Amino acid sequence: MTRVEIEYCVPCGHLDRAADLQRDLLALFGQQLETVALRPGDGGVFVVRVDGEQVFDKSTDEYDEAAITETVRERLQAET
């Protein structure tokens, strides 16, 4: 099953964005996902990993929830 990890900067206040993304992924894909984990960090980090592979990094990518969601969808489809 697909595992998603969202690492976010606590001091930067990225918790709300991380929690929103987590909630949206769970609402869209529900039991197709093994887990959508929030991992606190610092240093401005906001990184999304799917099955251990980084698919988004705030330091190099513009935040686009739709693109992140599509990447997760593609991973789920590849598993079937």
MMTF fields as JSON, N, C-alpha, C and O atoms, coordinates in Angstrom:
{
  "mmtfVersion": "1.0.0",
  "mmtfProducer": "UNKNOWN",
  "numBonds": 319,
  "numAtoms": 320,
  "numGroups": 80,
  "numChains": 1,
  "numModels": 1,
  "chainsPerModel": [1],
  "groupsPerChain": [80],
  "chainIdList": ["A"],
  "bondAtomList": [4, 2, 8, 6, 12, 10, 16, 14, 20, 18, 24, 22, 28, 26, 32, 30, 36, 34, 40, 38, 44, 42, 48, 46, 52, 50, 56, 54, 60, 58, 64, 62, 68, 66, 72, 70, 76, 74, 80, 78, 84, 82, 88, 86, 92, 90, 96, 94, 100, 98, 104, 102, 108, 106, 112, 110, 116, 114, 120, 118, 124, 122, 128, 126, 132, 130, 136, 134, 140, 138, 144, 142, 148, 146, 152, 150, 156, 154, 160, 158, 164, 162, 168, 166, 172, 170, 176, 174, 180, 178, 184, 182, 188, 186, 192, 190, 196, 194, 200, 198, 204, 202, 208, 206, 212, 210, 216, 214, 220, 218, 224, 222, 228, 226, 232, 230, 236, 234, 240, 238, 244, 242, 248, 246, 252, 250, 256, 254, 260, 258, 264, 262, 268, 266, 272, 270, 276, 274, 280, 278, 284, 282, 288, 286, 292, 290, 296, 294, 300, 298, 304, 302, 308, 306, 312, 310, 316, 314],
  "bondOrderList": [1, 1, 1, 1, 1, 1, 1, 1, 1, 1, 1, 1, 1, 1, 1, 1, 1, 1, 1, 1, 1, 1, 1, 1, 1, 1, 1, 1, 1, 1, 1, 1, 1, 1, 1, 1, 1, 1, 1, 1, 1, 1, 1, 1, 1, 1, 1, 1, 1, 1, 1, 1, 1, 1, 1, 1, 1, 1, 1, 1, 1, 1, 1, 1, 1, 1, 1, 1, 1, 1, 1, 1, 1, 1, 1, 1, 1, 1, 1],
  "groupList": [{"groupName": "MET", "atomNameList": ["N", "CA", "C", "O"], "elementList": ["N", "C", "C", "O"], "formalChargeList": [0, 0, 0, 0], "bondAtomList": [1, 0, 2, 1, 3, 2], "bondOrderList": [1, 1, 2], "singleLetterCode": "M", "chemCompType": "L-PEPTIDE LINKING"}, {"groupName": "THR", "atomNameList": ["N", "CA", "C", "O"], "elementList": ["N", "C", "C", "O"], "formalChargeList": [0, 0, 0, 0], "bondAtomList": [1, 0, 2, 1, 3, 2], "bondOrderList": [1, 1, 2], "singleLetterCode": "T", "chemCompType": "L-PEPTIDE LINKING"}, {"groupName": "ARG", "atomNameList": ["N", "CA", "C", "O"], "elementList": ["N", "C", "C", "O"], "formalChargeList": [0, 0, 0, 0], "bondAtomList": [1, 0, 2, 1, 3, 2], "bondOrderList": [1, 1, 2], "singleLetterCode": "R", "chemCompType": "L-PEPTIDE LINKING"}, {"groupName": "VAL", "atomNameList": ["N", "CA", "C", "O"], "elementList": ["N", "C", "C", "O"], "formalChargeList": [0, 0, 0, 0], "bondAtomList": [1, 0, 2, 1, 3, 2], "bondOrderList": [1, 1, 2], "singleLetterCode": "V", "chemCompType": "L-PEPTIDE LINKING"}, {"groupName": "GLU", "atomNameList": ["N", "CA", "C", "O"], "elementList": ["N", "C", "C", "O"], "formalChargeList": [0, 0, 0, 0], "bondAtomList": [1, 0, 2, 1, 3, 2], "bondOrderList": [1, 1, 2], "singleLetterCode": "E", "chemCompType": "L-PEPTIDE LINKING"}, {"groupName": "ILE", "atomNameList": ["N", "CA", "C", "O"], "elementList": ["N", "C", "C", "O"], "formalChargeList": [0, 0, 0, 0], "bondAtomList": [1, 0, 2, 1, 3, 2], "bondOrderList": [1, 1, 2], "singleLetterCode": "I", "chemCompType": "L-PEPTIDE LINKING"}, {"groupName": "TYR", "atomNameList": ["N", "CA", "C", "O"], "elementList": ["N", "C", "C", "O"], "formalChargeList": [0, 0, 0, 0], "bondAtomList": [1, 0, 2, 1, 3, 2], "bondOrderList": [1, 1, 2], "singleLetterCode": "Y", "chemCompType": "L-PEPTIDE LINKING"}, {"groupName": "CYS", "atomNameList": ["N", "CA", "C", "O"], "elementList": ["N", "C", "C", "O"], "formalChargeList": [0, 0, 0, 0], "bondAtomList": [1, 0, 2, 1, 3, 2], "bondOrderList": [1, 1, 2], "singleLetterCode": "C", "chemCompType": "L-PEPTIDE LINKING"}, {"groupName": "PRO", "atomNameList": ["N", "CA", "C", "O"], "elementList": ["N", "C", "C", "O"], "formalChargeList": [0, 0, 0, 0], "bondAtomList": [1, 0, 2, 1, 3, 2], "bondOrderList": [1, 1, 2], "singleLetterCode": "P", "chemCompType": "L-PEPTIDE LINKING"}, {"groupName": "GLY", "atomNameList": ["N", "CA", "C", "O"], "elementList": ["N", "C", "C", "O"], "formalChargeList": [0, 0, 0, 0], "bondAtomList": [1, 0, 2, 1, 3, 2], "bondOrderList": [1, 1, 2], "singleLetterCode": "G", "chemCompType": "PEPTIDE LINKING"}, {"groupName": "HIS", "atomNameList": ["N", "CA", "C", "O"], "elementList": ["N", "C", "C", "O"], "formalChargeList": [0, 0, 0, 0], "bondAtomList": [1, 0, 2, 1, 3, 2], "bondOrderList": [1, 1, 2], "singleLetterCode": "H", "chemCompType": "L-PEPTIDE LINKING"}, {"groupName": "LEU", "atomNameList": ["N", "CA", "C", "O"], "elementList": ["N", "C", "C", "O"], "formalChargeList": [0, 0, 0, 0], "bondAtomList": [1, 0, 2, 1, 3, 2], "bondOrderList": [1, 1, 2], "singleLetterCode": "L", "chemCompType": "L-PEPTIDE LINKING"}, {"groupName": "ASP", "atomNameList": ["N", "CA", "C", "O"], "elementList": ["N", "C", "C", "O"], "formalChargeList": [0, 0, 0, 0], "bondAtomList": [1, 0, 2, 1, 3, 2], "bondOrderList": [1, 1, 2], "singleLetterCode": "D", "chemCompType": "L-PEPTIDE LINKING"}, {"groupName": "ALA", "atomNameList": ["N", "CA", "C", "O"], "elementList": ["N", "C", "C", "O"], "formalChargeList": [0, 0, 0, 0], "bondAtomList": [1, 0, 2, 1, 3, 2], "bondOrderList": [1, 1, 2], "singleLetterCode": "A", "chemCompType": "L-PEPTIDE LINKING"}, {"groupName": "GLN", "atomNameList": ["N", "CA", "C", "O"], "elementList": ["N", "C", "C", "O"], "formalChargeList": [0, 0, 0, 0], "bondAtomList": [1, 0, 2, 1, 3, 2], "bondOrderList": [1, 1, 2], "singleLetterCode": "Q", "chemCompType": "L-PEPTIDE LINKING"}, {"groupName": "PHE", "atomNameList": ["N", "CA", "C", "O"], "elementList": ["N", "C", "C", "O"], "formalChargeList": [0, 0, 0, 0], "bondAtomList": [1, 0, 2, 1, 3, 2], "bondOrderList": [1, 1, 2], "singleLetterCode": "F", "chemCompType": "L-PEPTIDE LINKING"}, {"groupName": "LYS", "atomNameList": ["N", "CA", "C", "O"], "elementList": ["N", "C", "C", "O"], "formalChargeList": [0, 0, 0, 0], "bondAtomList": [1, 0, 2, 1, 3, 2], "bondOrderList": [1, 1, 2], "singleLetterCode": "K", "chemCompType": "L-PEPTIDE LINKING"}, {"groupName": "SER", "atomNameList": ["N", "CA", "C", "O"], "elementList": ["N", "C", "C", "O"], "formalChargeList": [0, 0, 0, 0], "bondAtomList": [1, 0, 2, 1, 3, 2], "bondOrderList": [1, 1, 2], "singleLetterCode": "S", "chemCompType": "L-PEPTIDE LINKING"}],
  "groupTypeList": [0, 1, 2, 3, 4, 5, 4, 6, 7, 3, 8, 7, 9, 10, 11, 12, 2, 13, 13, 12, 11, 14, 2, 12, 11, 11, 13, 11, 15, 9, 14, 14, 11, 4, 1, 3, 13, 11, 2, 8, 9, 12, 9, 9, 3, 15, 3, 3, 2, 3, 12, 9, 4, 14, 3, 15, 12, 16, 17, 1, 12, 4, 6, 12, 4, 13, 13, 5, 1, 4, 1, 3, 2, 4, 2, 11, 14, 13, 4, 1],
  "groupIdList": [1, 2, 3, 4, 5, 6, 7, 8, 9, 10, 11, 12, 13, 14, 15, 16, 17, 18, 19, 20, 21, 22, 23, 24, 25, 26, 27, 28, 29, 30, 31, 32, 33, 34, 35, 36, 37, 38, 39, 40, 41, 42, 43, 44, 45, 46, 47, 48, 49, 50, 51, 52, 53, 54, 55, 56, 57, 58, 59, 60, 61, 62, 63, 64, 65, 66, 67, 68, 69, 70, 71, 72, 73, 74, 75, 76, 77, 78, 79, 80],
  "secStructList": [7, 3, 3, 3, 3, 3, 3, 3, 3, 6, 6, 6, 6, 6, 2, 2, 2, 2, 2, 2, 2, 2, 2, 2, 2, 2, 2, 2, 2, 4, 4, 4, 3, 3, 3, 3, 3, 3, 3, 3, 3, 7, 6, 6, 7, 3, 3, 3, 3, 3, 6, 6, 3, 3, 3, 3, 3, 6, 6, 6, 1, 7, 7, 7, 2, 2, 2, 2, 2, 2, 2, 2, 2, 2, 2, 2, 2, 2, 2, 7],
  "xCoordList": [0.835, 0.0, 0.876, 2.042, 0.315, 1.037, 1.116, 0.131, 2.322, 2.578, 2.977, 3.826, 2.362, 2.685, 3.218, 2.664, 4.297, 4.868, 4.967, 5.472, 4.482, 4.55, 5.419, 5.01, 6.617, 7.521, 7.366, 7.465, 7.126, 6.818, 7.578, 7.902, 7.858, 8.579, 7.621, 6.674, 7.877, 7.047, 7.209, 6.206, 8.454, 8.612, 8.057, 7.687, 8.002, 7.516, 5.992, 5.429, 5.335, 3.875, 3.27, 2.161, 3.975, 3.463, 2.509, 2.048, 2.203, 1.318, -0.039, -0.554, -0.63, -1.96, -1.956, -2.856, -0.953, -0.876, -0.68, -1.303, 0.185, 0.434, -0.835, -1.158, -1.548, -2.775, -3.86, -4.61, -3.95, -4.921, -4.626, -5.537, -3.346, -2.975, -3.267, -3.797, -2.929, -3.203, -4.703, -5.103, -5.511, -6.971, -7.508, -8.35, -7.016, -7.496, -7.11, -7.917, -5.881, -5.451, -6.283, -6.688, -6.536, -7.355, -8.8, -9.427, -9.324, -10.69, -10.805, -11.803, -9.793, -9.826, -9.545, -10.201, -8.564, -8.07, -8.35, -8.236, -8.712, -9.121, -8.299, -7.086, -8.972, -8.339, -7.378, -6.748, -7.249, -6.239, -4.838, -3.849, -4.762, -3.48, -3.207, -4.104, -1.979, -1.605, -1.508, -1.978, -0.882, -0.73, -0.465, 0.088, -0.874, -0.486, 0.051, -0.709, 1.36, 2.006, 2.508, 3.022, 2.344, 2.919, 4.204, 4.227, 5.269, 6.572, 7.085, 7.444, 7.128, 7.596, 9.078, 9.879, 9.417, 10.801, 11.053, 10.27, 12.159, 12.488, 13.281, 13.396, 13.822, 14.647, 13.879, 14.456, 12.578, 11.784, 11.299, 10.751, 11.483, 11.162, 9.653, 8.846, 9.301, 7.975, 8.196, 8.31, 8.254, 8.59, 7.52, 7.048, 7.143, 6.182, 6.891, 7.524, 6.766, 7.346, 6.233, 5.328, 6.321, 5.387, 6.218, 7.086, 5.935, 6.706, 8.211, 9.016, 8.572, 9.972, 10.616, 11.731, 9.943, 10.491, 9.938, 8.726, 10.836, 10.425, 9.713, 10.246, 8.494, 7.713, 7.456, 6.996, 7.754, 7.599, 8.566, 8.741, 9.195, 10.073, 9.864, 10.111, 9.406, 9.11, 10.309, 10.146, 11.508, 12.699, 12.964, 13.694, 12.374, 12.608, 11.338, 11.397, 10.193, 8.936, 7.936, 7.94, 7.087, 5.977, 4.887, 4.559, 4.327, 3.311, 2.097, 1.504, 1.738, 0.583, -0.066, 0.349, -1.084, -1.724, -2.293, -2.245, -2.824, -3.389, -2.317, -2.58, -1.118, -0.032, 0.423, 0.717, 0.479, 0.847, -0.207, 0.125, -1.461, -2.558, -2.512, -2.744, -2.22, -2.136, -1.001, -1.147, 0.117, 1.233, 0.825, 1.152, 0.116, -0.367, -1.336, -1.259, -2.238, -3.195, -2.454, -2.827, -1.425, -0.654, 0.009, 0.051, 0.519, 1.148, 0.122, 0.403, -1.054, -2.096, -2.53, -2.763, -2.637, -3.029, -1.95, -2.259, -0.694, 0.401, 0.411, 0.902, -0.137, -0.184, -1.233, -1.147, -2.221, -3.303, -3.035, -3.851],
  "yCoordList": [-1.189, 0.0, 1.247, 1.208, 2.31, 3.57, 4.307, 4.429, 4.799, 5.577, 6.995, 7.185, 7.975, 9.376, 9.973, 9.752, 10.73, 11.443, 12.921, 13.287, 13.757, 15.204, 15.753, 15.769, 16.204, 16.801, 18.318, 18.901, 18.943, 20.371, 21.087, 20.498, 22.368, 23.2, 23.696, 24.43, 23.288, 23.72, 25.218, 25.929, 25.728, 27.156, 28.075, 29.216, 27.577, 28.393, 28.45, 29.253, 27.613, 27.601, 26.824, 27.136, 25.81, 25.022, 23.908, 23.145, 23.802, 22.728, 22.786, 21.75, 23.956, 24.053, 23.538, 22.795, 23.922, 23.454, 21.94, 21.25, 21.425, 19.984, 19.228, 18.204, 19.725, 19.068, 19.141, 18.182, 20.256, 20.383, 19.37, 18.715, 19.244, 18.284, 16.867, 16.058, 16.561, 15.239, 14.935, 13.869, 15.856, 15.671, 15.467, 14.6, 16.272, 16.154, 14.812, 14.199, 14.357, 13.064, 11.931, 11.015, 11.993, 10.957, 10.999, 9.954, 12.188, 12.316, 11.759, 11.124, 11.994, 11.544, 10.054, 9.367, 9.558, 8.203, 7.217, 6.006, 7.728, 6.901, 5.652, 5.717, 4.515, 3.249, 2.731, 1.694, 3.418, 3.033, 3.361, 2.82, 4.249, 4.653, 3.89, 3.709, 3.446, 2.803, 3.831, 3.611, 4.972, 6.033, 7.356, 7.403, 8.423, 9.779, 10.4, 10.875, 10.385, 10.784, 12.216, 12.676, 12.906, 14.24, 14.088, 13.443, 14.69, 14.602, 16.014, 16.723, 16.436, 17.781, 17.949, 17.03, 19.154, 19.484, 20.951, 21.621, 21.443, 22.859, 23.303, 22.56, 24.497, 24.986, 25.31, 25.328, 25.567, 25.938, 24.781, 24.994, 23.569, 22.385, 22.231, 22.468, 21.836, 21.318, 20.37, 20.789, 19.089, 18.053, 16.975, 16.608, 16.472, 15.376, 14.192, 14.32, 13.04, 11.804, 10.779, 10.663, 10.042, 8.956, 7.688, 7.562, 6.754, 5.507, 5.785, 5.093, 6.802, 7.13, 8.011, 8.494, 8.227, 9.059, 10.48, 10.689, 11.431, 12.836, 13.263, 13.114, 13.798, 14.249, 15.748, 16.325, 16.381, 17.826, 18.343, 17.74, 19.485, 20.172, 21.67, 22.217, 22.325, 23.757, 24.578, 25.644, 24.097, 24.871, 24.916, 25.787, 23.981, 23.959, 24.006, 24.29, 23.731, 23.657, 24.676, 24.999, 25.174, 26.02, 25.106, 24.091, 25.466, 24.608, 24.503, 25.508, 23.277, 23.004, 21.724, 20.616, 21.898, 20.728, 19.789, 18.57, 20.335, 19.498, 18.602, 17.439, 19.139, 18.346, 17.243, 16.125, 17.565, 16.556, 15.452, 14.267, 15.845, 14.886, 13.995, 12.79, 14.567, 13.789, 12.774, 11.651, 13.152, 12.227, 11.038, 9.896, 11.301, 10.221, 9.337, 8.111, 9.945, 9.181, 8.261, 7.099, 8.775, 7.976, 6.787, 5.69, 6.998, 5.903, 4.832, 3.638, 5.259, 4.302, 3.505, 2.3, 4.155, 3.469, 2.484, 1.43, 2.829, 1.945, 0.662, -0.372, 0.739, -0.443, -1.445, -2.621, -1.001, -1.926, -2.629, -3.436],
  "zCoordList": [0.0, 0.0, 0.0, 0.394, -0.431, -0.583, 0.741, 1.47, 1.035, 2.25, 1.844, 0.973, 2.478, 2.22, 3.517, 4.593, 3.395, 4.541, 4.188, 3.127, 5.082, 4.904, 6.025, 7.186, 5.673, 6.651, 6.564, 5.485, 7.703, 7.694, 8.8, 9.831, 8.571, 9.529, 10.609, 10.324, 11.849, 12.968, 13.229, 13.292, 13.385, 13.675, 12.581, 12.856, 11.347, 10.227, 10.161, 9.416, 10.927, 10.917, 9.767, 9.333, 9.257, 8.123, 8.544, 7.695, 9.839, 10.298, 9.623, 9.201, 9.507, 8.893, 7.465, 7.074, 6.677, 5.29, 5.252, 4.445, 6.124, 6.168, 6.557, 5.954, 7.556, 8.005, 6.929, 6.746, 6.224, 5.133, 4.029, 3.522, 3.658, 2.621, 3.092, 2.33, 4.333, 4.886, 4.82, 4.354, 5.278, 5.29, 3.873, 3.642, 2.925, 1.549, 0.923, 0.225, 1.171, 0.636, 1.227, 0.511, 2.526, 3.155, 2.66, 2.487, 2.433, 1.926, 0.511, 0.171, -0.307, -1.705, -1.855, -2.637, -1.099, -1.347, -0.21, -0.396, 0.952, 2.082, 2.306, 2.503, 2.273, 2.62, 1.568, 1.775, 0.456, -0.528, -0.025, -0.519, 0.958, 1.518, 2.803, 3.625, 2.975, 4.23, 5.345, 6.462, 5.015, 6.004, 5.304, 4.205, 5.969, 5.588, 6.875, 7.718, 7.005, 8.257, 8.197, 7.178, 9.316, 9.481, 10.281, 11.328, 9.775, 10.44, 10.711, 9.772, 11.973, 12.289, 11.978, 12.149, 11.515, 11.211, 11.477, 12.151, 10.937, 11.085, 9.867, 8.892, 9.92, 8.826, 7.553, 6.465, 7.682, 6.515, 5.677, 4.595, 6.144, 5.357, 5.127, 6.026, 3.928, 3.602, 2.442, 1.29, 2.761, 1.791, 1.844, 2.919, 0.675, 0.595, -0.055, -1.103, 0.595, 0.059, -0.125, 0.702, -1.223, -1.492, -1.596, -2.459, -0.703, -0.624, -0.546, -1.17, 0.227, 0.462, -0.6, -0.402, -1.712, -2.791, -2.69, -2.628, -2.676, -2.578, -3.86, -4.96, -3.699, -4.85, -4.816, -5.801, -3.677, -3.563, -2.51, -1.452, -2.826, -1.877, -2.06, -3.135, -0.996, -1.044, -1.485, -2.078, -1.203, -1.537, -3.042, -3.515, -3.801, -5.248, -6.086, -7.283, -5.472, -6.212, -5.675, -4.487, -6.559, -6.119, -5.578, -6.192, -4.426, -3.81, -4.709, -5.101, -5.028, -5.88, -5.368, -5.71, -4.547, -3.937, -4.996, -4.829, -6.069, -7.131, -7.757, -8.06, -7.949, -8.529, -7.565, -7.987, -6.291, -5.296, -5.265, -5.237, -5.27, -5.261, -6.498, -6.4, -7.646, -8.886, -8.818, -9.3, -8.231, -8.07, -7.206, -7.526, -6.118, -5.258, -6.045, -5.964, -6.8, -7.618, -8.604, -8.769, -9.246, -10.204, -9.517, -10.074, -8.325, -7.567, -7.223, -7.327, -6.818, -6.484, -7.707, -7.611, -8.831, -10.06, -10.513, -11.069, -10.276, -10.657, -9.836, -10.289, -8.62, -7.751, -8.181, -7.828, -8.934, -9.309, -10.61, -11.056]
}
